[in-house]
Amino acid sequence: MRSPLYSPNFEIHAFEANPLFQGQQFVGYPPKTKIHRVAAWVYDGELDLFLNRDKKVNVQGTSVFREKRTGDLDPENPARVRCIDFDRWLRDNFDPSDNIIVKSNIEGAEYPLFEHLIRCGSVAYIKRLFLRTHWNKIGMAEADHCLFMEAIRKAVPSVDTEYNFV
């Protein structure tokens, strides 16, 4: 994966909890990318992940939100997946002075996850954030989304919500 955002000496960590992707290789990622087959979340343990199980369509767009309006998710048969406390993981693996860039496209989970990082203080580790938001897909009020974005922009030096995922 070639990107002007990082140099070859960067560590790249990718989180993918979707069990339908467990055997899939991550094509295009640099060879040393560390794939974590867990959900980045607000606690260590397990959570329900709602999937589109129709193999004839794209299975991306899973969510921890049963009520997510897009993706043709199966609300009655969630997958139980492992999750980690992303705040703890950041603190255990990095220093606040590290150049941490986060790209997040987690289908609604960005709200509880980043609110947790703000509460715990580890959001200060993040120097640049590429954030896809999904407030309108999970039934969140636009006003609540705007308050969330205000808090994120105060907490992270550089936030970009209009980007191509590279």
N, CA and C atoms as a LAMMPS dump frame, in Angstrom:
ITEM: TIMESTEP
0
ITEM: NUMBER OF ATOMS
498
ITEM: BOX BOUNDS ff ff ff
-5.0000000000000000e+02 5.0000000000000000e+02
-5.0000000000000000e+02 5.0000000000000000e+02
-5.0000000000000000e+02 5.0000000000000000e+02
ITEM: ATOMS id mol type element x y z
1 1 1 N 0.856 -1.161 0
2 1 2 C 0 0 0
3 1 3 C 0.902 1.223 0
4 2 1 N 0.929 1.93 -1.06
5 2 2 C 1.755 3.135 -1.157
6 2 3 C 0.902 4.329 -0.762
7 3 1 N 1.44 5.117 0.143
8 3 2 C 0.723 6.302 0.581
9 3 3 C 1.726 7.354 1.015
10 4 1 N 1.478 8.611 0.728
11 4 2 C 2.365 9.666 1.203
12 4 3 C 2.215 9.931 2.704
13 5 1 N 1.298 9.226 3.355
14 5 2 C 1.044 9.481 4.778
15 5 3 C 2.105 8.889 5.692
16 6 1 N 2.778 7.837 5.24
17 6 2 C 3.737 7.184 6.113
18 6 3 C 4.924 6.697 5.313
19 7 1 N 6.01 6.502 6.017
20 7 2 C 7.251 6.064 5.392
21 7 3 C 7.422 4.565 5.624
22 8 1 N 8.374 3.949 4.926
23 8 2 C 8.571 2.488 5.078
24 8 3 C 8.928 2.052 6.497
25 9 1 N 9.446 2.96 7.317
26 9 2 C 9.808 2.553 8.677
27 9 3 C 8.633 2.614 9.655
28 10 1 N 7.45 2.995 9.184
29 10 2 C 6.266 3.001 10.05
30 10 3 C 5.852 1.573 10.376
31 11 1 N 5.311 1.386 11.555
32 11 2 C 4.597 0.155 11.887
33 11 3 C 3.158 0.365 11.462
34 12 1 N 2.577 -0.632 10.816
35 12 2 C 1.176 -0.527 10.429
36 12 3 C 0.412 -1.629 11.136
37 13 1 N -0.643 -1.231 11.841
38 13 2 C -1.511 -2.164 12.552
39 13 3 C -2.908 -2.042 11.956
40 14 1 N -3.46 -3.163 11.54
41 14 2 C -4.812 -3.176 10.976
42 14 3 C -5.687 -4.057 11.859
43 15 1 N -6.886 -3.575 12.171
44 15 2 C -7.828 -4.317 13.006
45 15 3 C -8.992 -4.756 12.137
46 16 1 N -9.266 -6.048 12.131
47 16 2 C -10.384 -6.593 11.346
48 16 3 C -10.999 -7.751 12.125
49 17 1 N -12.197 -7.544 12.645
50 17 2 C -12.87 -8.552 13.46
51 17 3 C -13.865 -9.398 12.683
52 18 1 N -14.199 -8.997 11.461
53 18 2 C -15.211 -9.719 10.69
54 18 3 C -14.765 -11.16 10.461
55 19 1 N -15.482 -12.131 11.016
56 19 2 C -15.07 -13.528 10.866
57 19 3 C -15.128 -14.01 9.419
58 20 1 N -15.885 -13.341 8.57
59 20 2 C -15.935 -13.723 7.162
60 20 3 C -14.632 -13.378 6.448
61 21 1 N -13.805 -12.539 7.066
62 21 2 C -12.513 -12.169 6.494
63 21 3 C -11.351 -12.909 7.147
64 22 1 N -11.609 -13.837 8.052
65 22 2 C -10.53 -14.447 8.826
66 22 3 C -9.481 -15.15 7.971
67 23 1 N -9.869 -15.768 6.878
68 23 2 C -8.896 -16.442 6.033
69 23 3 C -8.36 -15.569 4.928
70 24 1 N -8.878 -14.375 4.813
71 24 2 C -8.519 -13.481 3.717
72 24 3 C -7.165 -12.836 3.943
73 25 1 N -6.389 -12.752 2.877
74 25 2 C -5.139 -12.018 2.919
75 25 3 C -5.441 -10.551 2.652
76 26 1 N -4.691 -9.673 3.245
77 26 2 C -4.892 -8.251 3.046
78 26 3 C -3.99 -7.787 1.913
79 27 1 N -4.52 -7.877 0.714
80 27 2 C -3.784 -7.563 -0.498
81 27 3 C -3.479 -6.072 -0.557
82 28 1 N -2.246 -5.749 -0.911
83 28 2 C -1.859 -4.357 -1.056
84 28 3 C -1.253 -3.74 0.191
85 29 1 N -1.344 -4.427 1.331
86 29 2 C -0.734 -3.905 2.541
87 29 3 C 0.751 -4.246 2.532
88 30 1 N 1.602 -3.396 3.113
89 30 2 C 3.035 -3.728 3.186
90 30 3 C 3.239 -5.058 3.903
91 31 1 N 4.297 -5.785 3.548
92 31 2 C 4.516 -7.134 4.096
93 31 3 C 4.563 -7.218 5.62
94 32 1 N 5.032 -6.195 6.286
95 32 2 C 5.174 -6.26 7.748
96 32 3 C 3.949 -5.745 8.497
97 33 1 N 2.837 -5.514 7.795
98 33 2 C 1.624 -5.047 8.456
99 33 3 C 1.17 -6.086 9.48
100 34 1 N 0.864 -5.618 10.661
101 34 2 C 0.376 -6.51 11.719
102 34 3 C -1.148 -6.493 11.678
103 35 1 N -1.727 -7.643 11.372
104 35 2 C -3.181 -7.767 11.299
105 35 3 C -3.677 -8.273 12.653
106 36 1 N -4.564 -7.526 13.264
107 36 2 C -5.164 -7.92 14.544
108 36 3 C -6.594 -8.35 14.233
109 37 1 N -6.898 -9.578 14.455
110 37 2 C -8.217 -10.127 14.126
111 37 3 C -9.161 -9.968 15.325
112 38 1 N -9.265 -8.734 15.764
113 38 2 C -10.125 -8.343 16.888
114 38 3 C -10.732 -6.981 16.557
115 39 1 N -11.757 -6.62 17.286
116 39 2 C -12.348 -5.297 17.143
117 39 3 C -11.676 -4.329 18.114
118 40 1 N -11.3 -3.162 17.632
119 40 2 C -10.841 -2.093 18.51
120 40 3 C -12.092 -1.562 19.208
121 41 1 N -12.075 -1.567 20.544
122 41 2 C -13.298 -1.245 21.27
123 41 3 C -12.985 -0.553 22.584
124 42 1 N -13.942 -0.489 23.478
125 42 2 C -13.814 0.248 24.739
126 42 3 C -13.548 -0.661 25.933
127 43 1 N -13.448 -1.954 25.715
128 43 2 C -13.115 -2.912 26.773
129 43 3 C -12.538 -4.158 26.129
130 44 1 N -11.892 -4.976 26.961
131 44 2 C -11.39 -6.276 26.523
132 44 3 C -12.495 -7.309 26.722
133 45 1 N -12.693 -8.17 25.753
134 45 2 C -13.703 -9.215 25.9
135 45 3 C -14.281 -9.625 24.567
136 46 1 N -15.601 -9.63 24.519
137 46 2 C -16.319 -9.991 23.297
138 46 3 C -17.468 -9.02 23.084
139 47 1 N -17.911 -8.926 21.821
140 47 2 C -19.083 -8.123 21.498
141 47 3 C -19.775 -8.728 20.294
142 48 1 N -21.012 -8.303 20.076
143 48 2 C -21.773 -8.746 18.903
144 48 3 C -21.419 -7.869 17.713
145 49 1 N -21.162 -8.523 16.58
146 49 2 C -20.871 -7.826 15.334
147 49 3 C -21.912 -8.268 14.313
148 50 1 N -22.62 -7.312 13.773
149 50 2 C -23.686 -7.601 12.82
150 50 3 C -23.11 -7.582 11.412
151 51 1 N -23.382 -8.646 10.668
152 51 2 C -22.764 -8.884 9.367
153 51 3 C -23.794 -8.994 8.271
154 52 1 N -23.323 -8.813 7.064
155 52 2 C -24.083 -9.196 5.877
156 52 3 C -23.517 -10.549 5.48
157 53 1 N -24.312 -11.583 5.607
158 53 2 C -23.838 -12.947 5.349
159 53 3 C -24.13 -13.419 3.927
160 54 1 N -24.694 -12.551 3.104
161 54 2 C -25.014 -12.904 1.722
162 54 3 C -23.73 -12.881 0.899
163 55 1 N -23.241 -14.046 0.508
164 55 2 C -21.975 -14.155 -0.208
165 55 3 C -22.036 -13.565 -1.617
166 56 1 N -23.243 -13.284 -2.116
167 56 2 C -23.381 -12.722 -3.458
168 56 3 C -23.142 -11.217 -3.488
169 57 1 N -23.097 -10.597 -2.308
170 57 2 C -22.886 -9.15 -2.25
171 57 3 C -21.665 -8.844 -1.406
172 58 1 N -21.248 -7.624 -1.465
173 58 2 C -20.11 -7.166 -0.692
174 58 3 C -20.412 -7.321 0.805
175 59 1 N -19.525 -7.965 1.556
176 59 2 C -19.78 -8.231 2.98
177 59 3 C -19.167 -7.163 3.892
178 60 1 N -18.694 -6.085 3.308
179 60 2 C -18.155 -5.018 4.138
180 60 3 C -19.301 -4.239 4.772
181 61 1 N -18.954 -3.386 5.723
182 61 2 C -19.959 -2.551 6.355
183 61 3 C -20.583 -3.173 7.588
184 62 1 N -19.909 -4.147 8.186
185 62 2 C -20.394 -4.732 9.429
186 62 3 C -20.467 -3.645 10.494
187 63 1 N -21.188 -3.911 11.554
188 63 2 C -21.321 -2.904 12.594
189 63 3 C -21.627 -3.537 13.946
190 64 1 N -21.281 -2.827 15
191 64 2 C -21.675 -3.231 16.346
192 64 3 C -23.09 -2.753 16.641
193 65 1 N -23.66 -1.977 15.712
194 65 2 C -25.004 -1.442 15.884
195 65 3 C -26.029 -2.272 15.119
196 66 1 N -26.886 -2.949 15.834
197 66 2 C -27.96 -3.742 15.231
198 66 3 C -28.829 -2.873 14.323
199 67 1 N -29.007 -1.624 14.706
200 67 2 C -29.919 -0.738 13.978
201 67 3 C -29.269 -0.045 12.779
202 68 1 N -28.03 -0.373 12.431
203 68 2 C -27.386 0.262 11.271
204 68 3 C -28.243 0.062 10.032
205 69 1 N -28.487 1.138 9.306
206 69 2 C -29.466 1.147 8.217
207 69 3 C -28.923 0.7 6.868
208 70 1 N -27.628 0.581 6.723
209 70 2 C -27.064 0.201 5.429
210 70 3 C -26.277 -1.095 5.578
211 71 1 N -26.001 -1.721 4.451
212 71 2 C -25.185 -2.93 4.464
213 71 3 C -25.957 -4.226 4.504
214 72 1 N -27.303 -4.151 4.544
215 72 2 C -28.118 -5.378 4.615
216 72 3 C -27.629 -6.328 5.699
217 73 1 N -27.422 -5.777 6.883
218 73 2 C -26.924 -6.581 7.999
219 73 3 C -28.016 -7.494 8.536
220 74 1 N -27.594 -8.631 9.045
221 74 2 C -28.5 -9.604 9.646
222 74 3 C -28.636 -9.259 11.131
223 75 1 N -29.748 -8.631 11.545
224 75 2 C -29.875 -8.197 12.935
225 75 3 C -30.171 -9.328 13.911
226 76 1 N -30.54 -10.485 13.401
227 76 2 C -30.936 -11.594 14.277
228 76 3 C -29.814 -12.581 14.572
229 77 1 N -28.729 -12.544 13.809
230 77 2 C -27.656 -13.535 13.964
231 77 3 C -26.283 -12.885 13.998
232 78 1 N -26.011 -12.128 15.051
233 78 2 C -24.693 -11.489 15.115
234 78 3 C -23.59 -12.529 15.348
235 79 1 N -22.393 -12.171 14.932
236 79 2 C -21.214 -12.98 15.252
237 79 3 C -20.662 -12.46 16.574
238 80 1 N -20.259 -13.36 17.425
239 80 2 C -19.616 -12.968 18.683
240 80 3 C -18.121 -12.908 18.404
241 81 1 N -17.523 -11.719 18.539
242 81 2 C -16.119 -11.543 18.2
243 81 3 C -15.339 -10.985 19.382
244 82 1 N -14.052 -11.226 19.349
245 82 2 C -13.171 -10.687 20.39
246 82 3 C -12.97 -9.201 20.158
247 83 1 N -12.808 -8.473 21.247
248 83 2 C -12.532 -7.047 21.171
249 83 3 C -11.463 -6.695 22.196
250 84 1 N -10.756 -5.612 21.925
251 84 2 C -9.747 -5.131 22.864
252 84 3 C -10.031 -3.685 23.217
253 85 1 N -9.597 -3.31 24.387
254 85 2 C -9.684 -1.917 24.829
255 85 3 C -8.596 -1.151 24.081
256 86 1 N -9.008 -0.371 23.085
257 86 2 C -8.052 0.32 22.228
258 86 3 C -7.253 1.361 23.01
259 87 1 N -7.848 1.979 24.006
260 87 2 C -7.132 2.904 24.876
261 87 3 C -5.96 2.182 25.542
262 88 1 N -6.228 1.05 26.157
263 88 2 C -5.166 0.286 26.828
264 88 3 C -4.114 -0.153 25.823
265 89 1 N -4.546 -0.624 24.645
266 89 2 C -3.623 -1.096 23.618
267 89 3 C -2.685 0.034 23.181
268 90 1 N -3.234 1.238 22.965
269 90 2 C -2.387 2.38 22.597
270 90 3 C -1.357 2.662 23.68
271 91 1 N -1.811 2.718 24.93
272 91 2 C -0.904 3.036 26.042
273 91 3 C 0.161 1.962 26.246
274 92 1 N -0.207 0.691 26.036
275 92 2 C 0.736 -0.409 26.235
276 92 3 C 1.769 -0.521 25.119
277 93 1 N 1.464 -0.014 23.944
278 93 2 C 2.333 -0.242 22.793
279 93 3 C 3.048 0.986 22.253
280 94 1 N 2.657 2.166 22.701
281 94 2 C 3.225 3.385 22.142
282 94 3 C 3.469 4.413 23.226
283 95 1 N 4.222 5.443 22.85
284 95 2 C 4.468 6.581 23.721
285 95 3 C 3.721 7.788 23.158
286 96 1 N 3.351 8.725 24.007
287 96 2 C 2.643 9.913 23.514
288 96 3 C 3.426 10.683 22.447
289 97 1 N 4.756 10.553 22.44
290 97 2 C 5.574 11.273 21.463
291 97 3 C 5.634 10.574 20.105
292 98 1 N 5.14 9.344 19.997
293 98 2 C 5.154 8.628 18.72
294 98 3 C 4.249 9.321 17.703
295 99 1 N 4.6 9.174 16.44
296 99 2 C 3.808 9.766 15.358
297 99 3 C 2.721 8.769 14.955
298 100 1 N 1.587 8.832 15.615
299 100 2 C 0.506 7.872 15.383
300 100 3 C -0.538 8.494 14.463
301 101 1 N -0.78 7.795 13.366
302 101 2 C -1.806 8.169 12.405
303 101 3 C -2.867 7.082 12.468
304 102 1 N -4.12 7.469 12.631
305 102 2 C -5.215 6.493 12.691
306 102 3 C -6.152 6.743 11.519
307 103 1 N -6.463 5.659 10.823
308 103 2 C -7.515 5.686 9.801
309 103 3 C -8.639 4.828 10.334
310 104 1 N -9.807 5.393 10.418
311 104 2 C -10.936 4.702 11.039
312 104 3 C -12.156 4.741 10.123
313 105 1 N -12.651 3.548 9.821
314 105 2 C -13.894 3.397 9.063
315 105 3 C -14.634 2.234 9.713
316 106 1 N -15.213 2.48 10.885
317 106 2 C -15.729 1.389 11.711
318 106 3 C -17.243 1.434 11.909
319 107 1 N -17.918 1.998 10.927
320 107 2 C -19.364 1.835 10.763
321 107 3 C -20.201 2.145 12.003
322 108 1 N -19.919 3.285 12.63
323 108 2 C -20.698 3.726 13.783
324 108 3 C -19.973 3.555 15.101
325 109 1 N -19.056 2.6 15.172
326 109 2 C -18.316 2.367 16.413
327 109 3 C -17.352 3.499 16.724
328 110 1 N -17.148 4.402 15.757
329 110 2 C -16.253 5.537 16.002
330 110 3 C -16.744 6.395 17.166
331 111 1 N -18.043 6.47 17.369
332 111 2 C -18.562 7.341 18.428
333 111 3 C -18.211 6.822 19.82
334 112 1 N -18.59 5.609 20.199
335 112 2 C -18.186 5.149 21.528
336 112 3 C -16.673 4.978 21.661
337 113 1 N -15.996 4.55 20.589
338 113 2 C -14.552 4.319 20.689
339 113 3 C -13.793 5.617 20.934
340 114 1 N -14.015 6.624 20.115
341 114 2 C -13.251 7.863 20.272
342 114 3 C -13.691 8.665 21.491
343 115 1 N -14.948 8.552 21.895
344 115 2 C -15.366 9.18 23.154
345 115 3 C -14.619 8.543 24.326
346 116 1 N -14.408 7.227 24.251
347 116 2 C -13.637 6.506 25.277
348 116 3 C -12.183 7.002 25.288
349 117 1 N -11.576 7.159 24.113
350 117 2 C -10.194 7.633 24.04
351 117 3 C -10.065 9.05 24.581
352 118 1 N -11.06 9.886 24.326
353 118 2 C -11.049 11.25 24.87
354 118 3 C -11.154 11.207 26.393
355 119 1 N -12.098 10.415 26.912
356 119 2 C -12.277 10.299 28.373
357 119 3 C -11.005 9.799 29.053
358 120 1 N -10.358 8.816 28.447
359 120 2 C -9.178 8.198 29.06
360 120 3 C -7.896 8.991 28.818
361 121 1 N -7.908 9.877 27.836
362 121 2 C -6.741 10.705 27.559
363 121 3 C -5.81 10.181 26.476
364 122 1 N -5.979 8.943 26.057
365 122 2 C -5.059 8.393 25.054
366 122 3 C -5.281 8.971 23.664
367 123 1 N -6.36 9.71 23.463
368 123 2 C -6.561 10.373 22.178
369 123 3 C -5.393 11.322 21.9
370 124 1 N -4.704 11.772 22.943
371 124 2 C -3.55 12.652 22.778
372 124 3 C -2.39 11.951 22.063
373 125 1 N -2.381 10.633 22.024
374 125 2 C -1.35 9.888 21.298
375 125 3 C -1.516 10.07 19.782
376 126 1 N -2.719 10.357 19.33
377 126 2 C -3.026 10.415 17.894
378 126 3 C -2.67 11.8 17.355
379 127 1 N -1.772 11.806 16.367
380 127 2 C -1.341 13.071 15.768
381 127 3 C -2.175 13.436 14.55
382 128 1 N -2.664 12.414 13.858
383 128 2 C -3.475 12.661 12.66
384 128 3 C -4.556 11.588 12.597
385 129 1 N -5.78 12.019 12.312
386 129 2 C -6.92 11.102 12.284
387 129 3 C -7.673 11.264 10.971
388 130 1 N -7.804 10.143 10.268
389 130 2 C -8.652 10.075 9.081
390 130 3 C -9.891 9.317 9.525
391 131 1 N -11.017 9.987 9.554
392 131 2 C -12.203 9.454 10.218
393 131 3 C -13.413 9.473 9.299
394 132 1 N -13.921 8.294 9.016
395 132 2 C -15.213 8.19 8.341
396 132 3 C -16.265 8.14 9.44
397 133 1 N -17.293 8.942 9.281
398 133 2 C -18.361 8.957 10.282
399 133 3 C -19.64 8.388 9.682
400 134 1 N -20.459 7.823 10.546
401 134 2 C -21.651 7.098 10.102
402 134 3 C -22.885 7.458 10.917
403 135 1 N -22.952 8.683 11.414
404 135 2 C -24.056 9.087 12.284
405 135 3 C -25.411 8.859 11.63
406 136 1 N -25.497 9.141 10.336
407 136 2 C -26.777 9.013 9.641
408 136 3 C -27.146 7.563 9.338
409 137 1 N -26.204 6.639 9.495
410 137 2 C -26.483 5.224 9.237
411 137 3 C -26.869 4.46 10.503
412 138 1 N -26.6 5.079 11.668
413 138 2 C -26.898 4.385 12.925
414 138 3 C -27.997 5.073 13.724
415 139 1 N -28.626 6.079 13.126
416 139 2 C -29.743 6.736 13.8
417 139 3 C -29.344 7.803 14.796
418 140 1 N -28.127 8.302 14.707
419 140 2 C -27.679 9.349 15.613
420 140 3 C -28.207 10.7 15.123
421 141 1 N -28.554 11.548 16.044
422 141 2 C -28.99 12.895 15.695
423 141 3 C -27.796 13.696 15.176
424 142 1 N -28.034 14.508 14.177
425 142 2 C -26.951 15.302 13.592
426 142 3 C -26.314 16.221 14.64
427 143 1 N -27.112 16.747 15.542
428 143 2 C -26.574 17.626 16.591
429 143 3 C -25.574 16.874 17.473
430 144 1 N -25.876 15.613 17.812
431 144 2 C -24.942 14.808 18.61
432 144 3 C -23.662 14.533 17.829
433 145 1 N -23.802 14.264 16.535
434 145 2 C -22.627 14.065 15.685
435 145 3 C -21.761 15.332 15.678
436 146 1 N -22.383 16.489 15.558
437 146 2 C -21.636 17.749 15.536
438 146 3 C -20.891 17.985 16.843
439 147 1 N -21.506 17.659 17.973
440 147 2 C -20.831 17.771 19.269
441 147 3 C -19.638 16.827 19.338
442 148 1 N -19.812 15.621 18.835
443 148 2 C -18.724 14.639 18.785
444 148 3 C -17.562 15.191 17.952
445 149 1 N -17.864 15.713 16.76
446 149 2 C -16.82 16.227 15.881
447 149 3 C -16.1 17.423 16.512
448 150 1 N -16.819 18.246 17.215
449 150 2 C -16.199 19.377 17.916
450 150 3 C -15.187 18.872 18.945
451 151 1 N -15.573 17.841 19.698
452 151 2 C -14.671 17.27 20.707
453 151 3 C -13.447 16.629 20.056
454 152 1 N -13.655 15.918 18.95
455 152 2 C -12.532 15.279 18.246
456 152 3 C -11.567 16.327 17.718
457 153 1 N -12.098 17.37 17.125
458 153 2 C -11.23 18.411 16.543
459 153 3 C -10.437 19.156 17.625
460 154 1 N -10.979 19.244 18.82
461 154 2 C -10.242 19.854 19.93
462 154 3 C -9.144 18.928 20.445
463 155 1 N -9.368 17.614 20.332
464 155 2 C -8.47 16.636 20.937
465 155 3 C -7.335 16.166 20.027
466 156 1 N -7.533 16.214 18.715
467 156 2 C -6.549 15.676 17.775
468 156 3 C -6.037 16.821 16.892
469 157 1 N -4.705 16.95 16.748
470 157 2 C -4.153 18.062 15.971
471 157 3 C -4.643 18.14 14.523
472 158 1 N -4.822 17.004 13.87
473 158 2 C -5.238 17.006 12.469
474 158 3 C -6.328 15.96 12.263
475 159 1 N -7.51 16.401 11.832
476 159 2 C -8.636 15.506 11.588
477 159 3 C -9.114 15.731 10.161
478 160 1 N -9.25 14.645 9.418
479 160 2 C -9.727 14.71 8.033
480 160 3 C -10.888 13.728 7.9
481 161 1 N -12.039 14.239 7.51
482 161 2 C -13.193 13.363 7.325
483 161 3 C -13.535 13.171 5.855
484 162 1 N -12.858 13.892 4.981
485 162 2 C -13.094 13.781 3.546
486 162 3 C -11.832 13.242 2.891
487 163 1 N -11.71 11.941 2.779
488 163 2 C -10.491 11.354 2.25
489 163 3 C -10.814 10.087 1.488
490 164 1 N -9.887 9.695 0.666
491 164 2 C -9.955 8.383 0.024
492 164 3 C -9.174 7.416 0.882
493 165 1 N -9.758 6.268 1.153
494 165 2 C -9.085 5.28 1.995
495 165 3 C -7.944 4.653 1.226
496 166 1 N -6.705 4.958 1.624
497 166 2 C -5.517 4.384 0.977
498 166 3 C -4.736 3.593 1.992
